[in-house]
Amino acid sequence: MPELPEVEVVRLGLDSHLVGRTIVSASVLYPRAARNQVGGGREIEANLTGLKVSAARRRGKFLWLELDEPTDATPTGLALLVHLGMSGQMLVKSPDAEPNRHLRARIELDDANEVWFVDQRTFGYWWLGELVDGVPARLSHIAPDLLEEGIDIPALAATLKSKNTEIKRLLLNQEIVSGIGNIYADEMLWEAGIHPRQQASRVSLKRLTALLETGREVMLRALDQGGTSFDALYVNVNGNSGYFSLSLNAYGQTGKPCARCANPITRETFMNRGSHFCNRCQKVF
């Protein structure tokens, strides 16, 4: 599943191609792509048409387009929320582009380009609704992420410290801190030298703060390299894959020597997924 850096790469592309453009028409071609919309795809189509995209925003793994009135740029207070799910792509296409059998929804822009929502596994969706405090109402329970301006890292570290719960479980909880998935949780824990199953309450505030700062650095490095990419499903709006996977130290490195101590990286099952770590330099205490 795309994580924060992958979604940010997509957001940057949408910001470049869509902001200032007016939506000529919208089509939802697959009902599941609008499954969270009360009025379904027809409601999205009717209310998007004619509006102007004023901004492309993101929180954690979610992104959204803010919408203005086309004539005087008055904010509508509405946003089109996009969740990529496991395989969703937002692709900018010319009107003569080759058809795609996984096309679920489409926007036509006033420059004749189109924005395609392609989703092979159909876990992603669009949702059109109100902004509340600058965030789509549907995201009211989602916590800020490590790349947001103004995030209080010491306060977040204190929240982690207060939980007698495995640290990786907390990092994956989008209501505590958003945008961290399995890949980046493994990477930041490896860099910080903390075992995924370590109880957060037993880690010092100093180490927890360093863990979160490390997570931010790992994600910024991923952004510099385009995000992670393990197959053709993870691409930016131009269809280019990321390549941060070449730089991973823990995730997917089972049996390979740890870059810090040369001990083989271990993989174990955690929360119905794989967890990758060095059992020599990431000890439980």
C-alpha positions in Angstrom: 0.0 0.0 0.0 1.3 3.5 -0.8 2.5 5.3 2.3 3.1 8.9 3.1 6.0 9.6 0.7 4.3 7.8 -2.2 1.1 9.8 -1.7 3.1 13.0 -1.3 4.8 12.3 -4.7 1.3 12.0 -6.2 0.1 15.2 -4.5 3.0 17.2 -5.9 2.1 16.0 -9.4 -1.5 16.9 -8.9 -0.5 20.3 -7.6 1.6 20.9 -10.7 -1.0 19.8 -13.2 -4.4 20.6 -11.6 -4.2 23.8 -9.5 -5.9 26.6 -11.4 -7.7 24.3 -13.8 -11.5 24.1 -14.1 -13.3 20.7 -14.1 -15.3 20.4 -17.3 -16.8 17.1 -16.4 -16.5 14.2 -14.0 -17.4 10.5 -14.5 -17.5 7.7 -11.9 -17.3 4.5 -13.9 -17.3 2.0 -11.1 -19.7 2.2 -8.1 -17.2 1.0 -5.6 -15.0 4.0 -6.3 -17.8 6.2 -4.7 -18.9 3.7 -2.1 -18.6 6.2 0.8 -20.6 8.9 -1.0 -24.2 9.0 0.2 -25.4 9.9 -3.3 -22.9 7.6 -5.0 -21.0 8.5 -8.2 -23.8 10.6 -9.6 -23.5 13.0 -6.6 -19.8 13.4 -7.2 -20.3 14.0 -11.0 -23.0 16.6 -10.5 -21.2 18.6 -7.8 -17.6 18.6 -9.3 -18.5 19.8 -12.7 -17.7 23.5 -13.2 -15.5 24.0 -10.1 -11.9 25.1 -10.1 -9.1 23.3 -8.3 -7.4 25.7 -5.9 -5.0 23.4 -4.0 -3.8 19.8 -3.7 -3.4 18.8 0.0 -2.4 15.7 1.9 -2.5 14.3 5.4 -0.9 11.0 6.0 -1.9 8.6 3.3 -4.9 10.7 2.1 -4.9 13.5 -0.4 -7.6 16.0 -1.5 -8.3 18.7 -4.0 -9.8 22.0 -2.6 -12.4 23.5 -4.9 -13.4 27.1 -5.7 -16.1 28.7 -7.7 -14.8 29.2 -11.3 -15.6 32.8 -11.8 -14.5 34.7 -8.7 -12.4 31.9 -6.9 -14.7 32.0 -3.9 -13.9 28.9 -1.8 -16.8 26.4 -1.9 -15.7 24.7 1.4 -15.7 21.4 -0.6 -12.9 19.0 -1.3 -12.5 15.9 -3.4 -10.9 13.3 -1.1 -8.8 10.6 -2.7 -7.7 7.5 -0.9 -5.4 5.4 -3.1 -6.0 2.2 -1.1 -3.6 -0.6 -2.1 -3.2 0.0 -5.8 -4.9 3.4 -6.7 -3.2 5.8 -9.1 -4.1 9.3 -10.1 -2.8 9.7 -13.6 -2.8 12.8 -15.8 -3.6 11.7 -19.3 -4.1 13.3 -22.7 -7.6 12.7 -24.3 -6.2 10.3 -26.8 -4.5 8.1 -24.2 -4.8 4.3 -24.5 -7.8 2.9 -22.5 -7.2 1.2 -19.2 -9.5 -1.6 -18.0 -8.9 -0.6 -14.4 -10.1 3.0 -14.9 -12.6 3.7 -12.1 -13.2 7.5 -12.3 -12.2 10.4 -14.5 -12.1 14.2 -14.5 -11.8 16.3 -17.7 -10.0 19.6 -17.3 -10.3 22.8 -19.2 -6.9 22.3 -20.8 -8.3 19.1 -22.5 -6.2 16.8 -20.2 -7.8 14.2 -18.1 -7.2 12.9 -14.6 -7.7 9.2 -14.3 -8.3 7.2 -11.1 -7.0 3.8 -11.9 -7.4 1.1 -9.2 -6.7 -2.5 -10.0 -7.6 -3.9 -6.6 -10.5 -1.5 -5.9 -9.7 -0.6 -2.3 -9.4 3.1 -3.1 -12.2 5.6 -3.4 -13.2 9.2 -4.0 -15.4 11.2 -1.6 -16.7 14.7 -2.1 -17.6 16.6 1.0 -17.0 19.6 3.4 -13.7 20.8 4.8 -13.7 21.2 8.6 -10.7 23.2 9.9 -9.0 22.8 6.6 -9.4 19.0 6.5 -12.1 16.9 4.8 -14.7 16.0 7.4 -14.1 12.3 6.7 -10.6 12.7 8.0 -11.5 14.2 11.4 -10.1 11.1 13.2 -6.8 11.0 11.3 -3.9 12.5 13.3 -1.3 14.8 11.8 1.7 13.3 10.1 5.4 13.7 10.6 5.8 16.1 7.7 3.1 18.5 8.6 4.1 22.0 9.6 3.6 22.6 13.3 3.5 19.0 14.4 4.6 18.8 18.0 7.2 16.0 18.1 7.9 16.2 21.9 4.1 16.0 22.6 3.8 13.0 20.2 6.7 11.3 21.9 5.0 11.8 25.3 1.8 10.3 23.9 3.8 7.2 22.8 5.5 7.0 26.2 2.1 6.9 27.9 1.1 3.7 26.1 2.0 0.3 27.5 1.8 -1.1 23.9 4.3 -2.4 21.3 5.9 0.6 19.6 5.3 -0.6 16.1 1.6 -1.0 16.8 1.4 2.6 17.9 3.3 3.9 14.8 0.8 2.1 12.6 -2.2 3.7 14.4 -3.3 6.5 12.1 -5.2 8.1 15.0 -1.9 8.7 16.9 0.3 9.7 13.9 -0.7 9.3 10.3 1.2 8.2 7.2 3.4 5.5 8.6 2.9 2.1 7.2 4.8 -1.2 7.4 7.7 -0.1 5.3 8.6 3.2 7.0 7.8 1.8 10.5 10.4 -0.9 9.9 12.9 1.6 8.5 12.6 4.2 11.3 12.7 1.5 14.0 15.9 0.0 12.5 17.6 3.4 12.3 16.6 4.2 15.9 17.8 0.8 17.1 14.4 0.0 18.7 12.7 -3.5 18.4 9.2 -3.4 16.9 7.8 -5.3 19.9 9.3 -3.0 22.5 6.8 -1.6 24.9 6.7 2.1 24.2 6.3 3.0 27.9 9.7 1.4 28.6 11.5 3.6 26.0 12.9 6.9 27.2 11.3 10.2 26.0 14.7 11.1 24.4 14.8 7.9 22.3 11.1 8.2 21.3 11.7 11.8 20.2 14.7 10.6 18.2 12.6 7.8 16.7 10.1 10.3 15.4 12.7 12.7 14.1 14.3 9.7 12.4 11.0 8.8 10.8 10.7 12.3 9.4 14.3 12.0 7.9 13.5 8.6 6.4 10.4 10.0 4.7 12.2 13.1 3.4 14.9 10.8 1.9 12.2 8.7 0.3 10.6 11.9 -1.2 14.0 12.8 -2.7 14.1 9.5 -4.4 10.4 9.3 -5.5 9.0 7.1 -2.8 9.2 3.3 -2.6 8.2 1.1 -5.6 7.9 -2.6 -5.7 5.8 -3.1 -8.8 4.1 -1.2 -11.6 1.2 -0.2 -9.3 3.1 2.5 -7.4 3.6 5.4 -9.8 3.4 9.2 -9.8 1.0 11.1 -12.0 3.2 10.7 -15.0 3.5 7.0 -14.6 7.1 7.0 -13.3 8.0 4.5 -10.5 9.9 5.5 -7.4 13.1 3.7 -6.4 13.6 4.2 -2.6 13.3 0.4 -2.3 17.0 0.3 -3.4 18.0 2.1 -0.1 16.0 0.1 2.4 17.9 -1.3 5.5 15.2 -3.4 7.1 12.0 -3.9 5.1 12.2 -6.8 2.7 15.8 -7.5 3.6 15.2 -10.9 5.3 18.5 -12.8 5.7 20.7 -10.0 4.4 23.4 -8.7 6.6 22.4 -5.7 8.8 24.1 -2.6 7.5 25.1 -1.7 11.0 26.4 -5.0 12.5 26.2 -7.6 9.7 23.8 -9.8 11.6 21.1 -11.3 9.3 17.9 -9.3 9.2 15.0 -11.2 10.8 11.4 -11.3 9.6 8.5 -12.2 11.8 4.7 -12.0 11.5 3.2 -8.9 13.3 -0.4 -7.6 12.9 -0.9 -9.9 10.0 2.0 -8.5 8.1 5.8 -8.9 8.0 8.0 -7.1 10.5 11.8 -6.8 9.6 14.5 -6.0 12.2 18.0 -6.9 13.4 17.7 -9.0 16.5 21.2 -8.0 17.6 21.0 -4.2 17.4 17.2 -3.9 18.1 16.7 -5.7 21.3 13.6 -5.9 23.5 14.3 -4.8 27.1 
